[in-house]
Amino acid sequence: MSEESTDSTLADETLAATDDLRVAAVAAVCTVALTLGLQYGLGREIAALPRLLPLGPYFLSLFTSRLDLGGLDTPRNWSLLTVAVTLAAFGYFGFVA
């Protein structure tokens, strides 16, 4: 392998790790926000599993990283999906259940 291709591969791996960290950070913030919003904002105490729902899209992004999802596989889209799952969980467990 040439030095240039090694540098390119290293740059691609670093970029992928940074993308994973971005999605993980959004998932972590959404998980904490969901818990605090339900407990202190609405006074609702729910089980641990529903509070962890925002982590689902993050793990899904990790497990599907080897699949070719085309232009849909971006940190922005995974982050938006995480926020959507968080809002849906907040709405359901905060007002319906």
Biopython code that builds the backbone (N, CA, C, O; Angstrom):
import numpy as np
from Bio.PDB.StructureBuilder import StructureBuilder

atoms = [
    (1, "MET", "N", (0.835, -1.179, 0.000)),
    (1, "MET", "CA", (0.000, 0.000, 0.000)),
    (1, "MET", "C", (0.874, 1.235, 0.000)),
    (1, "MET", "O", (1.894, 1.300, 0.687)),
    (2, "SER", "N", (0.460, 2.201, -0.777)),
    (2, "SER", "CA", (1.222, 3.429, -0.814)),
    (2, "SER", "C", (0.861, 4.294, 0.384)),
    (2, "SER", "O", (-0.163, 4.095, 1.037)),
    (3, "GLU", "N", (1.720, 5.246, 0.648)),
    (3, "GLU", "CA", (1.495, 6.141, 1.789)),
    (3, "GLU", "C", (0.254, 6.999, 1.579)),
    (3, "GLU", "O", (-0.464, 7.305, 2.531)),
    (4, "GLU", "N", (0.005, 7.383, 0.342)),
    (4, "GLU", "CA", (-1.161, 8.218, 0.039)),
    (4, "GLU", "C", (-2.469, 7.463, 0.289)),
    (4, "GLU", "O", (-3.410, 8.030, 0.844)),
    (5, "SER", "N", (-2.538, 6.207, -0.109)),
    (5, "SER", "CA", (-3.761, 5.433, 0.117)),
    (5, "SER", "C", (-3.951, 5.136, 1.604)),
    (5, "SER", "O", (-5.082, 5.063, 2.084)),
    (6, "THR", "N", (-2.849, 4.967, 2.330)),
    (6, "THR", "CA", (-2.941, 4.760, 3.773)),
    (6, "THR", "C", (-3.495, 6.000, 4.452)),
    (6, "THR", "O", (-4.343, 5.896, 5.339)),
    (7, "ASP", "N", (-3.022, 7.179, 4.043)),
    (7, "ASP", "CA", (-3.528, 8.435, 4.596)),
    (7, "ASP", "C", (-5.000, 8.620, 4.269)),
    (7, "ASP", "O", (-5.764, 9.095, 5.109)),
    (8, "SER", "N", (-5.400, 8.257, 3.082)),
    (8, "SER", "CA", (-6.798, 8.376, 2.676)),
    (8, "SER", "C", (-7.688, 7.442, 3.492)),
    (8, "SER", "O", (-8.780, 7.826, 3.910)),
    (9, "THR", "N", (-7.222, 6.221, 3.714)),
    (9, "THR", "CA", (-7.983, 5.260, 4.510)),
    (9, "THR", "C", (-8.106, 5.736, 5.948)),
    (9, "THR", "O", (-9.171, 5.618, 6.553)),
    (10, "LEU", "N", (-7.026, 6.271, 6.497)),
    (10, "LEU", "CA", (-7.042, 6.793, 7.855)),
    (10, "LEU", "C", (-7.998, 7.975, 7.969)),
    (10, "LEU", "O", (-8.712, 8.099, 8.965)),
    (11, "ALA", "N", (-8.019, 8.835, 6.970)),
    (11, "ALA", "CA", (-8.925, 9.977, 6.974)),
    (11, "ALA", "C", (-10.378, 9.520, 6.899)),
    (11, "ALA", "O", (-11.237, 10.096, 7.566)),
    (12, "ASP", "N", (-10.665, 8.497, 6.102)),
    (12, "ASP", "CA", (-12.030, 7.962, 6.006)),
    (12, "ASP", "C", (-12.480, 7.357, 7.335)),
    (12, "ASP", "O", (-13.623, 7.553, 7.749)),
    (13, "GLU", "N", (-11.593, 6.628, 8.001)),
    (13, "GLU", "CA", (-11.931, 6.026, 9.288)),
    (13, "GLU", "C", (-12.149, 7.092, 10.356)),
    (13, "GLU", "O", (-13.035, 6.952, 11.199)),
    (14, "THR", "N", (-11.351, 8.149, 10.327)),
    (14, "THR", "CA", (-11.505, 9.243, 11.282)),
    (14, "THR", "C", (-12.823, 9.961, 11.054)),
    (14, "THR", "O", (-13.510, 10.316, 12.012)),
    (15, "LEU", "N", (-13.182, 10.175, 9.802)),
    (15, "LEU", "CA", (-14.448, 10.821, 9.477)),
    (15, "LEU", "C", (-15.624, 9.960, 9.922)),
    (15, "LEU", "O", (-16.605, 10.485, 10.449)),
    (16, "ALA", "N", (-15.543, 8.657, 9.720)),
    (16, "ALA", "CA", (-16.614, 7.756, 10.141)),
    (16, "ALA", "C", (-16.750, 7.754, 11.661)),
    (16, "ALA", "O", (-17.865, 7.724, 12.183)),
    (17, "ALA", "N", (-15.635, 7.783, 12.368)),
    (17, "ALA", "CA", (-15.687, 7.825, 13.831)),
    (17, "ALA", "C", (-16.296, 9.130, 14.312)),
    (17, "ALA", "O", (-17.059, 9.134, 15.278)),
    (18, "THR", "N", (-15.976, 10.230, 13.664)),
    (18, "THR", "CA", (-16.552, 11.521, 14.024)),
    (18, "THR", "C", (-18.055, 11.524, 13.775)),
    (18, "THR", "O", (-18.814, 12.061, 14.580)),
    (19, "ASP", "N", (-18.486, 10.935, 12.680)),
    (19, "ASP", "CA", (-19.919, 10.841, 12.388)),
    (19, "ASP", "C", (-20.631, 10.008, 13.447)),
    (19, "ASP", "O", (-21.722, 10.368, 13.889)),
    (20, "ASP", "N", (-20.024, 8.901, 13.854)),
    (20, "ASP", "CA", (-20.618, 8.071, 14.901)),
    (20, "ASP", "C", (-20.732, 8.839, 16.211)),
    (20, "ASP", "O", (-21.728, 8.713, 16.925)),
    (21, "LEU", "N", (-19.724, 9.626, 16.524)),
    (21, "LEU", "CA", (-19.757, 10.416, 17.759)),
    (21, "LEU", "C", (-20.845, 11.480, 17.720)),
    (21, "LEU", "O", (-21.474, 11.762, 18.740)),
    (22, "ARG", "N", (-21.068, 12.065, 16.564)),
    (22, "ARG", "CA", (-22.136, 13.064, 16.438)),
    (22, "ARG", "C", (-23.494, 12.437, 16.702)),
    (22, "ARG", "O", (-24.297, 12.988, 17.456)),
    (23, "VAL", "N", (-23.753, 11.307, 16.097)),
    (23, "VAL", "CA", (-25.037, 10.624, 16.285)),
    (23, "VAL", "C", (-25.159, 10.155, 17.735)),
    (23, "VAL", "O", (-26.241, 10.238, 18.316)),
    (24, "ALA", "N", (-24.077, 9.670, 18.322)),
    (24, "ALA", "CA", (-24.105, 9.231, 19.716)),
    (24, "ALA", "C", (-24.387, 10.406, 20.653)),
    (24, "ALA", "O", (-25.119, 10.256, 21.632)),
    (25, "ALA", "N", (-23.814, 11.564, 20.359)),
    (25, "ALA", "CA", (-24.056, 12.742, 21.196)),
    (25, "ALA", "C", (-25.519, 13.170, 21.127)),
    (25, "ALA", "O", (-26.115, 13.506, 22.151)),
    (26, "VAL", "N", (-26.092, 13.160, 19.946)),
    (26, "VAL", "CA", (-27.513, 13.506, 19.799)),
    (26, "VAL", "C", (-28.370, 12.501, 20.559)),
    (26, "VAL", "O", (-29.318, 12.888, 21.242)),
    (27, "ALA", "N", (-28.050, 11.223, 20.447)),
    (27, "ALA", "CA", (-28.819, 10.187, 21.147)),
    (27, "ALA", "C", (-28.715, 10.361, 22.662)),
    (27, "ALA", "O", (-29.703, 10.198, 23.378)),
    (28, "ALA", "N", (-27.538, 10.687, 23.141)),
    (28, "ALA", "CA", (-27.356, 10.882, 24.584)),
    (28, "ALA", "C", (-28.147, 12.087, 25.082)),
    (28, "ALA", "O", (-28.820, 12.006, 26.109)),
    (29, "VAL", "N", (-28.070, 13.188, 24.367)),
    (29, "VAL", "CA", (-28.804, 14.390, 24.767)),
    (29, "VAL", "C", (-30.310, 14.138, 24.722)),
    (29, "VAL", "O", (-31.039, 14.559, 25.620)),
    (30, "CYS", "N", (-30.771, 13.458, 23.688)),
    (30, "CYS", "CA", (-32.208, 13.158, 23.573)),
    (30, "CYS", "C", (-32.673, 12.223, 24.688)),
    (30, "CYS", "O", (-33.780, 12.383, 25.201)),
    (31, "THR", "N", (-31.855, 11.262, 25.063)),
    (31, "THR", "CA", (-32.216, 10.345, 26.134)),
    (31, "THR", "C", (-32.354, 11.085, 27.458)),
    (31, "THR", "O", (-33.311, 10.868, 28.200)),
    (32, "VAL", "N", (-31.411, 11.946, 27.749)),
    (32, "VAL", "CA", (-31.467, 12.738, 28.982)),
    (32, "VAL", "C", (-32.642, 13.712, 28.932)),
    (32, "VAL", "O", (-33.359, 13.865, 29.921)),
    (33, "ALA", "N", (-32.844, 14.366, 27.801)),
    (33, "ALA", "CA", (-33.943, 15.321, 27.675)),
    (33, "ALA", "C", (-35.301, 14.635, 27.820)),
    (33, "ALA", "O", (-36.210, 15.188, 28.439)),
    (34, "LEU", "N", (-35.442, 13.447, 27.260)),
    (34, "LEU", "CA", (-36.693, 12.711, 27.386)),
    (34, "LEU", "C", (-36.971, 12.371, 28.847)),
    (34, "LEU", "O", (-38.084, 12.565, 29.336)),
    (35, "THR", "N", (-35.973, 11.874, 29.527)),
    (35, "THR", "CA", (-36.139, 11.508, 30.931)),
    (35, "THR", "C", (-36.484, 12.725, 31.784)),
    (35, "THR", "O", (-37.425, 12.684, 32.577)),
    (36, "LEU", "N", (-35.730, 13.796, 31.623)),
    (36, "LEU", "CA", (-35.973, 14.993, 32.422)),
    (36, "LEU", "C", (-37.295, 15.652, 32.060)),
    (36, "LEU", "O", (-38.007, 16.143, 32.937)),
    (37, "GLY", "N", (-37.625, 15.664, 30.781)),
    (37, "GLY", "CA", (-38.880, 16.260, 30.352)),
    (37, "GLY", "C", (-40.093, 15.532, 30.895)),
    (37, "GLY", "O", (-41.070, 16.154, 31.313)),
    (38, "LEU", "N", (-40.024, 14.212, 30.886)),
    (38, "LEU", "CA", (-41.142, 13.437, 31.412)),
    (38, "LEU", "C", (-41.224, 13.528, 32.936)),
    (38, "LEU", "O", (-42.308, 13.691, 33.497)),
    (39, "GLN", "N", (-40.082, 13.421, 33.596)),
    (39, "GLN", "CA", (-40.089, 13.368, 35.055)),
    (39, "GLN", "C", (-40.346, 14.736, 35.676)),
    (39, "GLN", "O", (-41.192, 14.861, 36.562)),
    (40, "TYR", "N", (-39.632, 15.756, 35.227)),
    (40, "TYR", "CA", (-39.754, 17.065, 35.857)),
    (40, "TYR", "C", (-40.700, 17.998, 35.115)),
    (40, "TYR", "O", (-41.349, 18.845, 35.729)),
    (41, "GLY", "N", (-40.781, 17.847, 33.806)),
    (41, "GLY", "CA", (-41.665, 18.711, 33.037)),
    (41, "GLY", "C", (-43.123, 18.325, 33.168)),
    (41, "GLY", "O", (-43.986, 19.184, 33.349)),
    (42, "LEU", "N", (-43.400, 17.021, 33.076)),
    (42, "LEU", "CA", (-44.783, 16.549, 33.121)),
    (42, "LEU", "C", (-45.120, 15.776, 34.394)),
    (42, "LEU", "O", (-46.278, 15.425, 34.617)),
    (43, "GLY", "N", (-44.128, 15.512, 35.220)),
    (43, "GLY", "CA", (-44.363, 14.776, 36.456)),
    (43, "GLY", "C", (-44.706, 13.317, 36.234)),
    (43, "GLY", "O", (-45.407, 12.717, 37.049)),
    (44, "ARG", "N", (-44.221, 12.733, 35.137)),
    (44, "ARG", "CA", (-44.513, 11.335, 34.809)),
    (44, "ARG", "C", (-43.282, 10.477, 35.094)),
    (44, "ARG", "O", (-42.173, 10.807, 34.676)),
    (45, "GLU", "N", (-43.487, 9.398, 35.793)),
    (45, "GLU", "CA", (-42.413, 8.436, 36.048)),
    (45, "GLU", "C", (-42.685, 7.213, 35.191)),
    (45, "GLU", "O", (-43.708, 6.550, 35.362)),
    (46, "ILE", "N", (-41.783, 6.909, 34.272)),
    (46, "ILE", "CA", (-41.969, 5.755, 33.389)),
    (46, "ILE", "C", (-40.806, 4.793, 33.571)),
    (46, "ILE", "O", (-39.784, 5.140, 34.162)),
    (47, "ALA", "N", (-40.974, 3.592, 33.062)),
    (47, "ALA", "CA", (-39.949, 2.554, 33.174)),
    (47, "ALA", "C", (-38.684, 2.947, 32.399)),
    (47, "ALA", "O", (-38.694, 3.878, 31.593)),
    (48, "ALA", "N", (-37.624, 2.232, 32.660)),
    (48, "ALA", "CA", (-36.327, 2.558, 32.057)),
    (48, "ALA", "C", (-36.298, 2.297, 30.551)),
    (48, "ALA", "O", (-35.718, 3.084, 29.802)),
    (49, "LEU", "N", (-36.905, 1.221, 30.104)),
    (49, "LEU", "CA", (-36.827, 0.865, 28.688)),
    (49, "LEU", "C", (-37.407, 1.948, 27.768)),
    (49, "LEU", "O", (-36.759, 2.298, 26.782)),
    (50, "PRO", "N", (-38.578, 2.484, 28.041)),
    (50, "PRO", "CA", (-39.082, 3.557, 27.170)),
    (50, "PRO", "C", (-38.211, 4.824, 27.194)),
    (50, "PRO", "O", (-38.160, 5.570, 26.215)),
    (51, "ARG", "N", (-37.540, 5.052, 28.305)),
    (51, "ARG", "CA", (-36.655, 6.223, 28.373)),
    (51, "ARG", "C", (-35.412, 6.048, 27.510)),
    (51, "ARG", "O", (-34.745, 7.026, 27.171)),
    (52, "LEU", "N", (-35.105, 4.818, 27.158)),
    (52, "LEU", "CA", (-33.929, 4.537, 26.333)),
    (52, "LEU", "C", (-34.244, 4.468, 24.842)),
    (52, "LEU", "O", (-33.359, 4.160, 24.043)),
    (53, "LEU", "N", (-35.473, 4.744, 24.458)),
    (53, "LEU", "CA", (-35.860, 4.686, 23.046)),
    (53, "LEU", "C", (-34.990, 5.551, 22.117)),
    (53, "LEU", "O", (-34.715, 5.122, 20.997)),
    (54, "PRO", "N", (-34.547, 6.744, 22.531)),
    (54, "PRO", "CA", (-33.694, 7.529, 21.622)),
    (54, "PRO", "C", (-32.367, 6.862, 21.254)),
    (54, "PRO", "O", (-31.727, 7.255, 20.278)),
    (55, "LEU", "N", (-31.956, 5.872, 22.019)),
    (55, "LEU", "CA", (-30.713, 5.159, 21.680)),
    (55, "LEU", "C", (-30.916, 4.179, 20.526)),
    (55, "LEU", "O", (-29.946, 3.740, 19.909)),
    (56, "GLY", "N", (-32.160, 3.837, 20.233)),
    (56, "GLY", "CA", (-32.459, 2.887, 19.169)),
    (56, "GLY", "C", (-31.912, 3.281, 17.805)),
    (56, "GLY", "O", (-31.229, 2.476, 17.171)),
    (57, "PRO", "N", (-32.192, 4.499, 17.329)),
    (57, "PRO", "CA", (-31.639, 4.893, 16.025)),
    (57, "PRO", "C", (-30.106, 4.897, 15.987)),
    (57, "PRO", "O", (-29.508, 4.608, 14.950)),
    (58, "TYR", "N", (-29.474, 5.226, 17.119)),
    (58, "TYR", "CA", (-28.010, 5.203, 17.159)),
    (58, "TYR", "C", (-27.491, 3.782, 16.935)),
    (58, "TYR", "O", (-26.600, 3.565, 16.114)),
    (59, "PHE", "N", (-28.048, 2.822, 17.665)),
    (59, "PHE", "CA", (-27.603, 1.439, 17.489)),
    (59, "PHE", "C", (-27.964, 0.920, 16.106)),
    (59, "PHE", "O", (-27.215, 0.140, 15.518)),
    (60, "LEU", "N", (-29.096, 1.344, 15.591)),
    (60, "LEU", "CA", (-29.470, 0.968, 14.230)),
    (60, "LEU", "C", (-28.453, 1.501, 13.220)),
    (60, "LEU", "O", (-28.103, 0.815, 12.259)),
    (61, "SER", "N", (-27.987, 2.723, 13.446)),
    (61, "SER", "CA", (-26.975, 3.289, 12.538)),
    (61, "SER", "C", (-25.662, 2.517, 12.615)),
    (61, "SER", "O", (-24.969, 2.361, 11.609)),
    (62, "LEU", "N", (-25.322, 2.036, 13.804)),
    (62, "LEU", "CA", (-24.098, 1.242, 13.942)),
    (62, "LEU", "C", (-24.223, -0.104, 13.241)),
    (62, "LEU", "O", (-23.295, -0.543, 12.561)),
    (63, "PHE", "N", (-25.365, -0.757, 13.405)),
    (63, "PHE", "CA", (-25.544, -2.093, 12.843)),
    (63, "PHE", "C", (-25.764, -2.074, 11.338)),
    (63, "PHE", "O", (-25.521, -3.079, 10.670)),
    (64, "THR", "N", (-26.219, -0.953, 10.792)),
    (64, "THR", "CA", (-26.445, -0.871, 9.348)),
    (64, "THR", "C", (-25.306, -0.156, 8.628)),
    (64, "THR", "O", (-25.429, 0.159, 7.445)),
    (65, "SER", "N", (-24.211, 0.102, 9.317)),
    (65, "SER", "CA", (-23.111, 0.845, 8.687)),
    (65, "SER", "C", (-22.471, 0.078, 7.533)),
    (65, "SER", "O", (-21.848, 0.684, 6.661)),
    (66, "ARG", "N", (-22.612, -1.226, 7.516)),
    (66, "ARG", "CA", (-22.027, -2.025, 6.429)),
    (66, "ARG", "C", (-22.959, -2.145, 5.230)),
    (66, "ARG", "O", (-22.546, -2.613, 4.169)),
    (67, "LEU", "N", (-24.208, -1.728, 5.389)),
    (67, "LEU", "CA", (-25.156, -1.759, 4.284)),
    (67, "LEU", "C", (-25.036, -0.483, 3.470)),
    (67, "LEU", "O", (-24.717, 0.580, 4.004)),
    (68, "ASP", "N", (-25.289, -0.594, 2.196)),
    (68, "ASP", "CA", (-25.242, 0.588, 1.334)),
    (68, "ASP", "C", (-26.633, 1.226, 1.302)),
    (68, "ASP", "O", (-27.515, 0.781, 0.567)),
    (69, "LEU", "N", (-26.813, 2.273, 2.108)),
    (69, "LEU", "CA", (-28.087, 2.969, 2.173)),
    (69, "LEU", "C", (-28.103, 4.221, 1.307)),
    (69, "LEU", "O", (-29.081, 4.969, 1.296)),
    (70, "GLY", "N", (-27.028, 4.439, 0.592)),
    (70, "GLY", "CA", (-26.954, 5.577, -0.328)),
    (70, "GLY", "C", (-26.905, 6.912, 0.403)),
    (70, "GLY", "O", (-26.228, 7.064, 1.420)),
    (71, "GLY", "N", (-27.637, 7.866, -0.139)),
    (71, "GLY", "CA", (-27.629, 9.215, 0.411)),
    (71, "GLY", "C", (-28.382, 9.353, 1.720)),
    (71, "GLY", "O", (-28.309, 10.397, 2.367)),
    (72, "LEU", "N", (-29.105, 8.315, 2.121)),
    (72, "LEU", "CA", (-29.844, 8.377, 3.381)),
    (72, "LEU", "C", (-28.961, 8.146, 4.594)),
    (72, "LEU", "O", (-29.327, 8.516, 5.709)),
    (73, "ASP", "N", (-27.814, 7.543, 4.389)),
    (73, "ASP", "CA", (-26.928, 7.181, 5.495)),
    (73, "ASP", "C", (-25.996, 8.338, 5.834)),
    (73, "ASP", "O", (-24.803, 8.302, 5.531)),
    (74, "THR", "N", (-26.559, 9.364, 6.468)),
    (74, "THR", "CA", (-25.767, 10.524, 6.883)),
    (74, "THR", "C", (-26.000, 10.769, 8.369)),
    (74, "THR", "O", (-27.058, 10.413, 8.888)),
    (75, "PRO", "N", (-25.047, 11.361, 9.056)),
    (75, "PRO", "CA", (-25.241, 11.679, 10.473)),
    (75, "PRO", "C", (-26.450, 12.599, 10.697)),
    (75, "PRO", "O", (-27.137, 12.491, 11.713)),
    (76, "ARG", "N", (-26.696, 13.482, 9.761)),
    (76, "ARG", "CA", (-27.838, 14.391, 9.878)),
    (76, "ARG", "C", (-29.149, 13.614, 9.888)),
    (76, "ARG", "O", (-30.016, 13.879, 10.720)),
    (77, "ASN", "N", (-29.302, 12.673, 8.987)),
    (77, "ASN", "CA", (-30.531, 11.881, 8.922)),
    (77, "ASN", "C", (-30.713, 11.005, 10.155)),
    (77, "ASN", "O", (-31.826, 10.883, 10.667)),
    (78, "TRP", "N", (-29.641, 10.397, 10.634)),
    (78, "TRP", "CA", (-29.735, 9.580, 11.839)),
    (78, "TRP", "C", (-30.074, 10.455, 13.043)),
    (78, "TRP", "O", (-30.834, 10.039, 13.918)),
    (79, "SER", "N", (-29.521, 11.654, 13.091)),
    (79, "SER", "CA", (-29.822, 12.570, 14.187)),
    (79, "SER", "C", (-31.276, 13.022, 14.137)),
    (79, "SER", "O", (-31.940, 13.107, 15.170)),
    (80, "LEU", "N", (-31.770, 13.312, 12.935)),
    (80, "LEU", "CA", (-33.176, 13.701, 12.802)),
    (80, "LEU", "C", (-34.106, 12.556, 13.191)),
    (80, "LEU", "O", (-35.145, 12.784, 13.811)),
    (81, "LEU", "N", (-33.744, 11.338, 12.834)),
    (81, "LEU", "CA", (-34.535, 10.182, 13.235)),
    (81, "LEU", "C", (-34.538, 10.034, 14.753)),
    (81, "LEU", "O", (-35.567, 9.704, 15.342)),
    (82, "THR", "N", (-33.410, 10.272, 15.378)),
    (82, "THR", "CA", (-33.315, 10.196, 16.834)),
    (82, "THR", "C", (-34.212, 11.233, 17.492)),
    (82, "THR", "O", (-34.913, 10.927, 18.456)),
    (83, "VAL", "N", (-34.193, 12.455, 16.976)),
    (83, "VAL", "CA", (-35.046, 13.514, 17.518)),
    (83, "VAL", "C", (-36.518, 13.167, 17.301)),
    (83, "VAL", "O", (-37.339, 13.402, 18.188)),
    (84, "ALA", "N", (-36.862, 12.619, 16.152)),
    (84, "ALA", "CA", (-38.250, 12.241, 15.872)),
    (84, "ALA", "C", (-38.721, 11.138, 16.820)),
    (84, "ALA", "O", (-39.846, 11.192, 17.316)),
    (85, "VAL", "N", (-37.880, 10.147, 17.074)),
    (85, "VAL", "CA", (-38.227, 9.074, 18.006)),
    (85, "VAL", "C", (-38.404, 9.646, 19.414)),
    (85, "VAL", "O", (-39.310, 9.239, 20.141)),
    (86, "THR", "N", (-37.550, 10.578, 19.791)),
    (86, "THR", "CA", (-37.650, 11.202, 21.109)),
    (86, "THR", "C", (-38.954, 11.966, 21.253)),
    (86, "THR", "O", (-39.638, 11.833, 22.268)),
    (87, "LEU", "N", (-39.307, 12.758, 20.259)),
    (87, "LEU", "CA", (-40.550, 13.523, 20.316)),
    (87, "LEU", "C", (-41.772, 12.608, 20.322)),
    (87, "LEU", "O", (-42.745, 12.875, 21.026)),
    (88, "ALA", "N", (-41.723, 11.540, 19.547)),
    (88, "ALA", "CA", (-42.831, 10.586, 19.533)),
    (88, "ALA", "C", (-42.974, 9.904, 20.896)),
    (88, "ALA", "O", (-44.088, 9.735, 21.392)),
    (89, "ALA", "N", (-41.865, 9.518, 21.492)),
    (89, "ALA", "CA", (-41.900, 8.884, 22.816)),
    (89, "ALA", "C", (-42.399, 9.870, 23.870)),
    (89, "ALA", "O", (-43.176, 9.501, 24.751)),
    (90, "PHE", "N", (-41.958, 11.112, 23.780)),
    (90, "PHE", "CA", (-42.414, 12.134, 24.727)),
    (90, "PHE", "C", (-43.919, 12.343, 24.595)),
    (90, "PHE", "O", (-44.633, 12.428, 25.594)),
    (91, "GLY", "N", (-44.386, 12.425, 23.373)),
    (91, "GLY", "CA", (-45.818, 12.603, 23.156)),
    (91, "GLY", "C", (-46.630, 11.423, 23.648)),
    (91, "GLY", "O", (-47.662, 11.597, 24.297)),
    (92, "TYR", "N", (-46.169, 10.232, 23.342)),
    (92, "TYR", "CA", (-46.924, 9.042, 23.735)),
    (92, "TYR", "C", (-46.911, 8.843, 25.251)),
    (92, "TYR", "O", (-47.966, 8.727, 25.874)),
    (93, "PHE", "N", (-45.718, 8.802, 25.840)),
    (93, "PHE", "CA", (-45.629, 8.522, 27.267)),
    (93, "PHE", "C", (-45.998, 9.724, 28.132)),
    (93, "PHE", "O", (-46.310, 9.573, 29.314)),
    (94, "GLY", "N", (-45.961, 10.902, 27.547)),
    (94, "GLY", "CA", (-46.322, 12.090, 28.310)),
    (94, "GLY", "C", (-47.806, 12.393, 28.299)),
    (94, "GLY", "O", (-48.339, 12.913, 29.280)),
    (95, "PHE", "N", (-48.483, 12.075, 27.201)),
    (95, "PHE", "CA", (-49.864, 12.490, 27.084)),
    (95, "PHE", "C", (-50.856, 11.364, 26.812)),
    (95, "PHE", "O", (-52.035, 11.504, 27.137)),
    (96, "VAL", "N", (-50.419, 10.264, 26.231)),
    (96, "VAL", "CA", (-51.342, 9.191, 25.870)),
    (96, "VAL", "C", (-51.353, 8.085, 26.906)),
    (96, "VAL", "O", (-52.413, 7.709, 27.405)),
    (97, "ALA", "N", (-50.184, 7.564, 27.232)),
    (97, "ALA", "CA", (-50.095, 6.416, 28.143)),
    (97, "ALA", "C", (-50.298, 6.809, 29.588)),
    (97, "ALA", "O", (-50.251, 5.955, 30.472)),
]
sb = StructureBuilder()
sb.init_structure("model")
sb.init_model(0)
sb.init_chain("A")
sb.init_seg("    ")
for serial, (resi, resn, name, xyz) in enumerate(atoms, 1):
    if name == "N":
        sb.init_residue(resn, " ", resi, " ")
    sb.init_atom(name, np.array(xyz, "f"), 0.0, 1.0, " ", f" {name:<3s}", serial, name[0])
structure = sb.get_structure()
